[in-house]
Amino acid sequence: MRPKRRPPAEAKGSSDDLRINERIRIPRVLLIDHEGKQHGVIATEDAMKIAQEAGLDLVEVSPTARPPVCRVMNYGQYKYQLKKKAKSHKSHQAKLKEVRLHPATGEHDVEVRLRQSKGFLEHGDKVLVGVVFKGREIAHRERGEKLCKRFIEELAPIGKVEKPISMEGKRMSVLIAPMTKDEIRANQKKAQEAPAKPPTAQVAPSSSPAPKPLTPAAPAAAKPAPAAPAAAGTDGNKPQS
């Protein structure tokens, strides 16, 4: 009884894999080398020698053609590029990530939540910032609103408000969505073109008392009018006869 024949090596791999090097068993192929030069239809053994001399692989890129088309290339790099291209074509489905806070959340924890939110937005996910009030904390809604506004301001370069600040029961929330690359570039351009505001000079208050208002000076006494010149003969000397 004759033993069963082993299946060919290419049958073990996935159907998406291309045949390379010794797995190409057809006698003649249409060869294109690594520089893009077409060698026409040549023997598969000669094509293998050309690939080996270049230190690359002989890859059957079009097996359905007659004769099949083979290229001389780096097969590992070729597969990586194909995988990267397929991954880029897959659209990312945005997920909703929730960040929970309290009105009395410490500064360190707030900064940690901000970093987490930034990472979520950069990954393309939406961020729901929620501030939960417990007991008497409901009397300090302004603290929750202050936290929500801080998240809006610090995430503004990469995120936009999709749902404004709202209050539902004992929970305040704001929904921030990631910006597209075009929106981020537009914001950066707008920030660069905005003129810088000159710093306003602040005058330190003086400790010395304010000067008293000047009182108007009293009018000077009127000077006496100069005496009129004496008439002739009135100086006490009698005129000579």
GUMARVO-903163 format. One line per field, with one value per residue: x, y, z of N, C-alpha, C in turn; residue number from 1; residue in three letters. Coordinates in nm, 2 decimals. Layout:
GUMARVO-903163
n.u c(X  ...)
n.v c(Y  ...)
n.w c(Z  ...)
ca.u c(X  ...)
ca.v c(Y  ...)
ca.w c(Z  ...)
c.u c(X  ...)
c.v c(Y  ...)
c.w c(Z  ...)
num c(NUM  ...)
residuo c(ALA  ...)
//
This chain:
GUMARVO-903163
n.u c(0.08  0.06  0.21  0.03  0.05  0.22  0.06  0.13  0.36  0.26  -0.01  -0.03  -0.02  -0.21  -0.48  -0.44  -0.17  0.11  0.29  0.64  0.98  1.12  0.87  0.74  0.65  0.60  0.73  0.80  0.81  0.68  0.90  0.97  1.21  1.37  1.42  1.23  1.26  1.16  1.20  1.08  0.94  1.09  1.29  1.20  1.40  1.61  1.50  1.50  1.77  1.84  1.70  1.83  2.09  2.04  1.99  1.72  1.37  1.19  0.87  0.55  0.33  0.11  -0.07  -0.27  -0.23  -0.11  0.19  0.24  0.30  0.60  0.78  1.08  1.16  1.16  1.01  0.91  0.90  0.72  0.48  0.44  0.38  0.14  -0.03  -0.03  -0.15  -0.40  -0.49  -0.51  -0.72  -0.94  -1.21  -1.21  -1.42  -1.58  -1.57  -1.74  -1.60  -1.60  -1.54  -1.52  -1.59  -1.58  -1.72  -1.53  -1.29  -0.94  -0.65  -0.44  -0.57  -0.75  -0.58  -0.48  -0.72  -0.75  -0.53  -0.60  -0.83  -0.73  -0.58  -0.79  -0.93  -0.73  -0.71  -0.94  -1.18  -1.49  -1.54  -1.70  -1.75  -1.82  -1.96  -2.03  -2.26  -2.28  -2.49  -2.48  -2.33  -2.46  -2.54  -2.33  -2.31  -2.16  -1.90  -1.88  -1.95  -1.73  -1.53  -1.61  -1.58  -1.31  -1.21  -1.31  -1.17  -0.89  -0.88  -0.94  -0.76  -0.77  -1.02  -1.38  -1.68  -1.96  -2.20  -2.34  -2.27  -2.47  -2.73  -2.85  -3.05  -2.85  -2.62  -2.38  -2.28  -2.07  -2.02  -1.75  -1.61  -1.37  -1.16  -1.12  -0.83  -0.80  -0.95  -0.80  -0.56  -0.66  -0.73  -0.48  -0.35  -0.51  -0.46  -0.19  -0.20  -0.34  -0.31  -0.07  -0.17  -0.07  0.10  -0.07  0.02  0.07  0.01  0.16  0.00  0.04  0.19  0.20  0.01  -0.26  -0.20  -0.30  -0.56  -0.49  -0.55  -0.71  -0.50  -0.51  -0.64  -0.40  -0.33  -0.45  -0.24  -0.14  -0.24  -0.01  0.11  -0.03  0.16  0.28  0.12  0.25  0.39  0.29  0.46  0.53  0.70  0.69  0.60  0.83  0.79)
n.v c(-0.12  0.21  0.50  0.79  1.10  1.39  1.71  2.00  2.26  2.51  2.48  2.47  2.72  3.03  3.14  3.39  3.44  3.49  3.30  3.24  3.23  2.91  2.80  2.86  2.69  2.68  2.65  2.88  3.23  3.57  3.83  4.10  4.31  4.43  4.70  4.78  4.70  4.52  4.19  4.02  3.70  3.45  3.16  3.01  2.93  3.10  3.35  3.31  3.32  3.58  3.71  3.61  3.71  3.98  3.97  3.94  3.85  3.63  3.69  3.58  3.78  3.80  3.55  3.44  3.52  3.44  3.37  3.36  3.66  3.77  3.93  4.09  4.14  4.27  4.05  4.04  4.31  4.40  4.26  4.39  4.65  4.61  4.52  4.75  4.93  4.82  4.84  5.12  5.18  5.09  5.22  5.40  5.32  5.54  5.54  5.59  5.74  5.76  6.00  6.04  6.27  6.46  6.74  6.79  6.68  6.62  6.82  6.68  6.44  6.55  6.64  6.39  6.28  6.46  6.40  6.14  6.19  6.34  6.15  5.98  6.14  6.18  5.93  5.91  5.88  5.98  6.19  6.18  6.40  6.38  6.51  6.42  6.48  6.45  6.42  6.71  6.84  6.92  7.18  7.33  7.39  7.55  7.47  7.22  7.32  7.48  7.28  7.14  7.35  7.39  7.15  7.18  7.40  7.32  7.10  7.21  7.25  7.00  6.90  6.94  7.09  6.88  6.84  7.07  7.19  7.04  6.96  6.69  6.56  6.47  6.50  6.65  6.72  6.72  6.68  6.60  6.59  6.44  6.65  6.68  6.63  6.84  7.04  7.08  7.18  7.42  7.55  7.58  7.75  7.97  8.05  8.12  8.34  8.52  8.84  8.92  9.03  9.34  9.36  9.49  9.77  9.78  9.99  10.03  10.07  10.37  10.43  10.67  10.95  11.10  11.40  11.72  11.93  12.23  12.55  12.84  13.13  13.43  13.74  13.99  14.30  14.61  14.81  15.15  15.43  15.61  15.93  16.24  16.46  16.77  17.09  17.38  17.63  17.56  17.46  17.58  17.79  18.12  18.29  18.50  18.86)
n.w c(0.00  -0.09  0.06  0.19  0.01  0.11  0.16  -0.05  0.04  0.03  0.09  0.36  0.46  0.51  0.29  0.21  0.19  -0.01  -0.26  -0.22  -0.32  -0.30  -0.30  -0.52  -0.79  -1.06  -1.39  -1.55  -1.53  -1.53  -1.48  -1.26  -1.14  -0.84  -0.89  -1.06  -1.32  -1.61  -1.69  -1.86  -1.97  -1.80  -1.70  -1.39  -1.22  -1.30  -1.23  -0.95  -0.90  -0.96  -0.76  -0.53  -0.57  -0.53  -0.26  -0.18  -0.19  -0.40  -0.51  -0.58  -0.71  -0.87  -0.90  -1.07  -1.32  -1.65  -1.80  -1.43  -1.25  -1.10  -0.85  -0.74  -0.41  -0.07  0.13  0.39  0.46  0.27  0.35  0.59  0.51  0.37  0.58  0.74  0.57  0.54  0.80  0.83  0.67  0.80  0.97  1.27  1.54  1.74  2.10  2.41  2.68  3.03  3.28  3.62  3.88  4.19  4.37  4.57  4.48  4.48  4.37  4.26  4.17  3.99  3.79  3.70  3.59  3.39  3.22  3.15  3.00  2.79  2.66  2.58  2.40  2.20  2.10  1.96  2.09  2.27  2.55  2.86  3.10  3.43  3.72  4.04  4.30  4.65  4.93  5.12  4.94  4.72  4.75  4.66  4.37  4.21  4.23  4.09  3.84  3.79  3.77  3.54  3.35  3.36  3.25  2.99  2.90  2.92  2.75  2.51  2.29  2.15  2.17  2.15  2.26  2.27  2.40  2.60  2.94  3.18  3.42  3.59  3.82  4.08  3.94  3.74  3.41  3.11  2.77  2.57  2.25  2.02  1.81  1.46  1.25  1.07  1.20  1.43  1.32  1.21  1.44  1.56  1.37  1.39  1.65  1.62  1.45  1.60  1.75  2.00  2.32  2.47  2.78  3.07  3.25  3.60  3.86  4.17  4.48  4.66  4.98  5.11  5.23  5.05  4.87  5.00  4.87  4.70  4.84  4.72  4.68  4.88  4.75  4.65  4.82  4.69  4.51  4.60  4.39  4.18  4.27  4.13  3.92  4.05  3.99  3.81  4.01  4.24  4.42  4.66  4.62  4.55  4.25  4.09  4.07)
ca.u c(0.00  0.15  0.18  -0.03  0.14  0.20  0.02  0.23  0.39  0.17  -0.14  -0.03  -0.04  -0.34  -0.51  -0.40  -0.02  0.17  0.40  0.77  1.11  1.11  0.73  0.69  0.69  0.57  0.86  0.84  0.74  0.71  0.98  1.00  1.31  1.35  1.44  1.12  1.30  1.09  1.29  1.00  0.92  1.21  1.28  1.18  1.53  1.69  1.44  1.55  1.91  1.84  1.65  1.93  2.20  2.00  1.96  1.58  1.29  1.11  0.74  0.45  0.23  -0.02  -0.07  -0.37  -0.19  -0.04  0.25  0.23  0.39  0.68  0.86  1.20  1.14  1.17  0.87  0.87  0.86  0.60  0.37  0.41  0.32  0.00  -0.10  -0.04  -0.24  -0.53  -0.53  -0.54  -0.85  -1.05  -1.26  -1.22  -1.55  -1.56  -1.63  -1.77  -1.53  -1.66  -1.45  -1.61  -1.53  -1.67  -1.68  -1.41  -1.18  -0.81  -0.59  -0.37  -0.67  -0.81  -0.48  -0.48  -0.83  -0.73  -0.44  -0.68  -0.93  -0.65  -0.55  -0.91  -0.95  -0.62  -0.74  -1.06  -1.30  -1.55  -1.52  -1.81  -1.70  -1.94  -1.94  -2.14  -2.28  -2.33  -2.54  -2.49  -2.25  -2.55  -2.55  -2.21  -2.31  -2.06  -1.77  -1.90  -1.94  -1.59  -1.45  -1.64  -1.52  -1.17  -1.19  -1.34  -1.06  -0.77  -0.89  -0.99  -0.68  -0.80  -1.16  -1.49  -1.80  -2.07  -2.32  -2.29  -2.29  -2.62  -2.75  -2.96  -3.05  -2.73  -2.50  -2.35  -2.19  -2.04  -1.97  -1.64  -1.58  -1.24  -1.15  -1.05  -0.70  -0.82  -1.00  -0.68  -0.47  -0.72  -0.72  -0.34  -0.33  -0.58  -0.38  -0.06  -0.23  -0.40  -0.21  -0.05  -0.21  0.04  0.07  -0.11  0.10  0.00  0.07  0.15  -0.06  0.14  0.15  0.19  -0.12  -0.29  -0.18  -0.42  -0.59  -0.44  -0.65  -0.67  -0.44  -0.59  -0.60  -0.31  -0.39  -0.43  -0.13  -0.19  -0.21  0.10  0.06  -0.02  0.26  0.23  0.11  0.35  0.37  0.23  0.56  0.56  0.78  0.60  0.66  0.88  0.71)
ca.v c(0.00  0.33  0.60  0.91  1.20  1.51  1.83  2.09  2.35  2.63  2.45  2.49  2.86  3.09  3.16  3.52  3.44  3.47  3.20  3.30  3.16  2.77  2.76  2.89  2.57  2.69  2.66  3.01  3.35  3.71  3.88  4.24  4.31  4.53  4.83  4.80  4.66  4.40  4.09  3.94  3.57  3.37  3.04  3.04  2.92  3.22  3.45  3.29  3.36  3.73  3.75  3.58  3.80  4.10  3.95  3.97  3.73  3.62  3.69  3.57  3.88  3.78  3.40  3.40  3.55  3.33  3.31  3.44  3.77  3.76  4.05  4.07  4.24  4.22  4.00  4.08  4.46  4.40  4.22  4.49  4.76  4.57  4.52  4.89  4.99  4.76  4.90  5.26  5.19  5.06  5.34  5.38  5.35  5.62  5.49  5.69  5.71  5.85  6.04  6.08  6.36  6.51  6.88  6.81  6.61  6.69  6.87  6.57  6.35  6.62  6.63  6.25  6.27  6.54  6.33  6.03  6.25  6.38  6.03  5.93  6.22  6.16  5.80  5.92  5.85  6.09  6.19  6.24  6.44  6.38  6.55  6.36  6.55  6.37  6.49  6.86  6.90  6.98  7.32  7.40  7.35  7.63  7.39  7.13  7.39  7.52  7.17  7.12  7.45  7.36  7.04  7.24  7.49  7.25  7.01  7.28  7.23  6.87  6.85  7.04  7.05  6.83  6.86  7.16  7.15  7.02  6.91  6.59  6.51  6.51  6.48  6.75  6.65  6.78  6.58  6.65  6.50  6.47  6.73  6.62  6.69  6.97  7.14  7.11  7.27  7.55  7.62  7.62  7.86  8.09  8.09  8.19  8.46  8.62  8.93  8.91  9.15  9.39  9.35  9.61  9.82  9.79  10.08  9.99  10.17  10.44  10.43  10.81  11.01  11.18  11.54  11.80  12.02  12.36  12.65  12.96  13.23  13.55  13.84  14.08  14.43  14.70  14.91  15.29  15.49  15.70  16.07  16.32  16.57  16.90  17.20  17.49  17.73  17.50  17.39  17.66  17.91  18.21  18.34  18.64  18.96)
ca.w c(0.00  -0.11  0.17  0.14  -0.02  0.19  0.08  -0.08  0.15  0.03  0.14  0.50  0.50  0.48  0.15  0.17  0.18  -0.15  -0.27  -0.24  -0.34  -0.34  -0.31  -0.66  -0.86  -1.20  -1.46  -1.61  -1.47  -1.58  -1.37  -1.24  -1.04  -0.73  -0.94  -1.15  -1.45  -1.65  -1.75  -1.95  -1.92  -1.79  -1.61  -1.25  -1.16  -1.33  -1.15  -0.82  -0.89  -0.96  -0.63  -0.43  -0.59  -0.47  -0.12  -0.16  -0.21  -0.53  -0.46  -0.68  -0.68  -0.95  -0.94  -1.16  -1.46  -1.73  -1.68  -1.32  -1.23  -0.98  -0.82  -0.65  -0.31  0.07  0.15  0.53  0.46  0.19  0.43  0.69  0.45  0.34  0.71  0.78  0.48  0.57  0.93  0.81  0.60  0.90  1.04  1.42  1.60  1.87  2.22  2.51  2.80  3.13  3.38  3.73  3.97  4.29  4.40  4.66  4.43  4.50  4.25  4.19  4.10  3.88  3.68  3.65  3.50  3.27  3.13  3.09  2.90  2.67  2.59  2.52  2.28  2.10  2.04  1.89  2.17  2.33  2.70  2.93  3.23  3.52  3.86  4.12  4.43  4.75  5.05  5.12  4.83  4.61  4.77  4.60  4.23  4.14  4.22  3.98  3.71  3.77  3.72  3.40  3.26  3.35  3.15  2.85  2.86  2.90  2.64  2.39  2.17  2.08  2.19  2.13  2.34  2.19  2.48  2.71  3.08  3.22  3.55  3.60  3.95  4.16  3.86  3.64  3.31  2.99  2.67  2.49  2.14  1.96  1.69  1.34  1.22  1.00  1.30  1.52  1.24  1.20  1.57  1.58  1.28  1.45  1.77  1.58  1.39  1.69  1.80  2.15  2.40  2.55  2.93  3.13  3.36  3.72  3.95  4.30  4.56  4.74  5.12  5.16  5.22  4.93  4.89  5.02  4.76  4.72  4.86  4.64  4.76  4.90  4.65  4.70  4.84  4.57  4.53  4.58  4.26  4.19  4.29  4.01  3.92  4.10  3.89  3.82  4.11  4.36  4.50  4.77  4.58  4.48  4.13  4.10  3.99)
c.u c(0.09  0.11  0.12  0.07  0.11  0.15  0.13  0.25  0.30  0.03  -0.15  -0.06  -0.18  -0.35  -0.46  -0.25  0.01  0.28  0.53  0.88  1.08  0.96  0.67  0.74  0.66  0.70  0.90  0.75  0.77  0.78  0.99  1.09  1.28  1.37  1.33  1.15  1.23  1.19  1.21  0.98  1.05  1.19  1.27  1.32  1.62  1.63  1.49  1.69  1.92  1.80  1.76  2.05  2.17  1.98  1.82  1.50  1.22  0.96  0.64  0.33  0.10  -0.02  -0.17  -0.34  -0.12  0.06  0.23  0.34  0.46  0.76  0.97  1.18  1.17  1.03  0.82  0.82  0.73  0.47  0.33  0.34  0.17  -0.08  -0.13  -0.15  -0.39  -0.58  -0.58  -0.68  -0.97  -1.08  -1.27  -1.36  -1.53  -1.63  -1.65  -1.70  -1.58  -1.55  -1.53  -1.53  -1.63  -1.63  -1.56  -1.29  -1.05  -0.75  -0.51  -0.46  -0.73  -0.71  -0.47  -0.60  -0.82  -0.64  -0.51  -0.77  -0.85  -0.62  -0.67  -0.94  -0.85  -0.65  -0.87  -1.19  -1.36  -1.54  -1.64  -1.76  -1.82  -1.89  -2.06  -2.14  -2.34  -2.37  -2.55  -2.40  -2.33  -2.57  -2.43  -2.20  -2.20  -1.92  -1.77  -1.89  -1.80  -1.50  -1.48  -1.58  -1.37  -1.13  -1.21  -1.22  -0.93  -0.77  -0.93  -0.90  -0.71  -0.94  -1.26  -1.61  -1.91  -2.20  -2.28  -2.32  -2.44  -2.62  -2.87  -2.96  -2.94  -2.61  -2.50  -2.25  -2.17  -1.98  -1.87  -1.61  -1.44  -1.25  -1.09  -0.92  -0.71  -0.86  -0.88  -0.59  -0.53  -0.71  -0.58  -0.30  -0.39  -0.51  -0.25  -0.09  -0.29  -0.29  -0.20  -0.09  -0.10  0.00  0.03  -0.03  0.02  0.07  0.05  0.09  0.04  0.09  0.14  0.05  -0.14  -0.26  -0.30  -0.44  -0.54  -0.56  -0.61  -0.61  -0.53  -0.55  -0.51  -0.38  -0.36  -0.33  -0.19  -0.15  -0.10  0.04  0.07  0.09  0.20  0.23  0.21  0.30  0.30  0.33  0.60  0.65  0.69  0.67  0.71  0.81  0.81)
c.v c(0.12  0.43  0.72  1.02  1.33  1.63  1.92  2.20  2.47  2.61  2.47  2.63  2.91  3.12  3.30  3.53  3.42  3.37  3.28  3.19  3.01  2.72  2.79  2.77  2.57  2.71  2.80  3.12  3.47  3.79  4.03  4.25  4.42  4.68  4.87  4.76  4.53  4.31  4.00  3.80  3.49  3.25  3.08  3.03  3.04  3.34  3.44  3.34  3.51  3.78  3.73  3.67  3.94  4.09  3.97  3.84  3.75  3.60  3.68  3.66  3.87  3.64  3.36  3.44  3.43  3.39  3.41  3.55  3.76  3.89  4.01  4.18  4.18  4.18  4.04  4.23  4.47  4.37  4.32  4.61  4.73  4.57  4.66  4.96  4.95  4.82  5.04  5.28  5.16  5.18  5.31  5.42  5.42  5.56  5.61  5.65  5.81  5.88  6.10  6.17  6.39  6.66  6.89  6.72  6.69  6.73  6.76  6.48  6.42  6.62  6.49  6.23  6.35  6.47  6.21  6.08  6.29  6.26  5.97  6.00  6.20  6.02  5.80  5.89  5.98  6.08  6.26  6.27  6.46  6.42  6.51  6.43  6.45  6.45  6.64  6.92  6.96  7.13  7.40  7.35  7.43  7.55  7.29  7.20  7.44  7.41  7.14  7.22  7.44  7.25  7.10  7.32  7.42  7.15  7.08  7.26  7.10  6.83  6.97  6.99  7.01  6.84  6.95  7.11  7.15  6.95  6.81  6.52  6.56  6.49  6.58  6.69  6.74  6.68  6.65  6.55  6.54  6.56  6.65  6.69  6.83  7.08  7.18  7.20  7.41  7.62  7.67  7.74  7.99  8.14  8.17  8.32  8.57  8.71  8.92  9.04  9.20  9.39  9.49  9.65  9.83  9.88  10.04  10.10  10.24  10.44  10.57  10.86  11.09  11.33  11.62  11.90  12.16  12.46  12.77  13.07  13.36  13.66  13.94  14.22  14.52  14.80  15.05  15.35  15.59  15.85  16.15  16.42  16.70  17.00  17.30  17.59  17.68  17.44  17.47  17.78  18.00  18.26  18.48  18.73  19.04)
c.w c(0.00  0.00  0.10  0.12  0.06  0.10  0.06  0.03  0.15  0.08  0.29  0.55  0.47  0.33  0.11  0.15  0.03  -0.15  -0.29  -0.25  -0.38  -0.35  -0.44  -0.75  -1.01  -1.27  -1.51  -1.55  -1.54  -1.47  -1.38  -1.12  -0.94  -0.77  -1.04  -1.29  -1.49  -1.73  -1.85  -1.89  -1.92  -1.70  -1.47  -1.18  -1.18  -1.24  -1.00  -0.80  -0.88  -0.82  -0.52  -0.45  -0.53  -0.32  -0.08  -0.18  -0.35  -0.48  -0.58  -0.65  -0.75  -0.99  -1.04  -1.31  -1.52  -1.82  -1.56  -1.31  -1.10  -0.97  -0.72  -0.54  -0.17  0.11  0.29  0.53  0.38  0.27  0.54  0.63  0.41  0.47  0.76  0.70  0.51  0.71  0.92  0.75  0.69  0.98  1.19  1.47  1.74  1.98  2.31  2.64  2.91  3.24  3.50  3.83  4.08  4.32  4.48  4.61  4.44  4.37  4.18  4.11  3.98  3.76  3.62  3.55  3.38  3.17  3.07  2.98  2.78  2.59  2.52  2.39  2.17  2.03  1.96  1.96  2.23  2.48  2.76  3.07  3.33  3.66  3.95  4.26  4.53  4.87  5.03  5.01  4.72  4.63  4.71  4.45  4.16  4.13  4.11  3.85  3.68  3.72  3.58  3.31  3.25  3.25  3.01  2.81  2.83  2.79  2.51  2.27  2.09  2.09  2.18  2.21  2.25  2.26  2.59  2.85  3.12  3.35  3.55  3.74  4.03  4.08  3.75  3.54  3.19  2.90  2.58  2.38  2.08  1.84  1.58  1.33  1.16  1.11  1.39  1.45  1.23  1.33  1.60  1.49  1.34  1.57  1.73  1.52  1.48  1.75  1.95  2.21  2.48  2.70  2.98  3.25  3.49  3.81  4.09  4.39  4.65  4.89  5.18  5.14  5.10  4.96  4.91  4.90  4.80  4.74  4.78  4.73  4.77  4.80  4.72  4.72  4.72  4.61  4.52  4.45  4.28  4.19  4.16  4.02  3.96  3.99  3.92  3.92  4.24  4.45  4.62  4.74  4.50  4.36  4.15  4.01  3.91)
num c(1  2  3  4  5  6  7  8  9  10  11  12  13  14  15  16  17  18  19  20  21  22  23  24  25  26  27  28  29  30  31  32  33  34  35  36  37  38  39  40  41  42  43  44  45  46  47  48  49  50  51  52  53  54  55  56  57  58  59  60  61  62  63  64  65  66  67  68  69  70  71  72  73  74  75  76  77  78  79  80  81  82  83  84  85  86  87  88  89  90  91  92  93  94  95  96  97  98  99  100  101  102  103  104  105  106  107  108  109  110  111  112  113  114  115  116  117  118  119  120  121  122  123  124  125  126  127  128  129  130  131  132  133  134  135  136  137  138  139  140  141  142  143  144  145  146  147  148  149  150  151  152  153  154  155  156  157  158  159  160  161  162  163  164  165  166  167  168  169  170  171  172  173  174  175  176  177  178  179  180  181  182  183  184  185  186  187  188  189  190  191  192  193  194  195  196  197  198  199  200  201  202  203  204  205  206  207  208  209  210  211  212  213  214  215  216  217  218  219  220  221  222  223  224  225  226  227  228  229  230  231  232  233  234  235  236  237  238  239  240  241)
residuo c(MET  ARG  PRO  LYS  ARG  ARG  PRO  PRO  ALA  GLU  ALA  LYS  GLY  SER  SER  ASP  ASP  LEU  ARG  ILE  ASN  GLU  ARG  ILE  ARG  ILE  PRO  ARG  VAL  LEU  LEU  ILE  ASP  HIS  GLU  GLY  LYS  GLN  HIS  GLY  VAL  ILE  ALA  THR  GLU  ASP  ALA  MET  LYS  ILE  ALA  GLN  GLU  ALA  GLY  LEU  ASP  LEU  VAL  GLU  VAL  SER  PRO  THR  ALA  ARG  PRO  PRO  VAL  CYS  ARG  VAL  MET  ASN  TYR  GLY  GLN  TYR  LYS  TYR  GLN  LEU  LYS  LYS  LYS  ALA  LYS  SER  HIS  LYS  SER  HIS  GLN  ALA  LYS  LEU  LYS  GLU  VAL  ARG  LEU  HIS  PRO  ALA  THR  GLY  GLU  HIS  ASP  VAL  GLU  VAL  ARG  LEU  ARG  GLN  SER  LYS  GLY  PHE  LEU  GLU  HIS  GLY  ASP  LYS  VAL  LEU  VAL  GLY  VAL  VAL  PHE  LYS  GLY  ARG  GLU  ILE  ALA  HIS  ARG  GLU  ARG  GLY  GLU  LYS  LEU  CYS  LYS  ARG  PHE  ILE  GLU  GLU  LEU  ALA  PRO  ILE  GLY  LYS  VAL  GLU  LYS  PRO  ILE  SER  MET  GLU  GLY  LYS  ARG  MET  SER  VAL  LEU  ILE  ALA  PRO  MET  THR  LYS  ASP  GLU  ILE  ARG  ALA  ASN  GLN  LYS  LYS  ALA  GLN  GLU  ALA  PRO  ALA  LYS  PRO  PRO  THR  ALA  GLN  VAL  ALA  PRO  SER  SER  SER  PRO  ALA  PRO  LYS  PRO  LEU  THR  PRO  ALA  ALA  PRO  ALA  ALA  ALA  LYS  PRO  ALA  PRO  ALA  ALA  PRO  ALA  ALA  ALA  GLY  THR  ASP  GLY  ASN  LYS  PRO  GLN  SER)
//
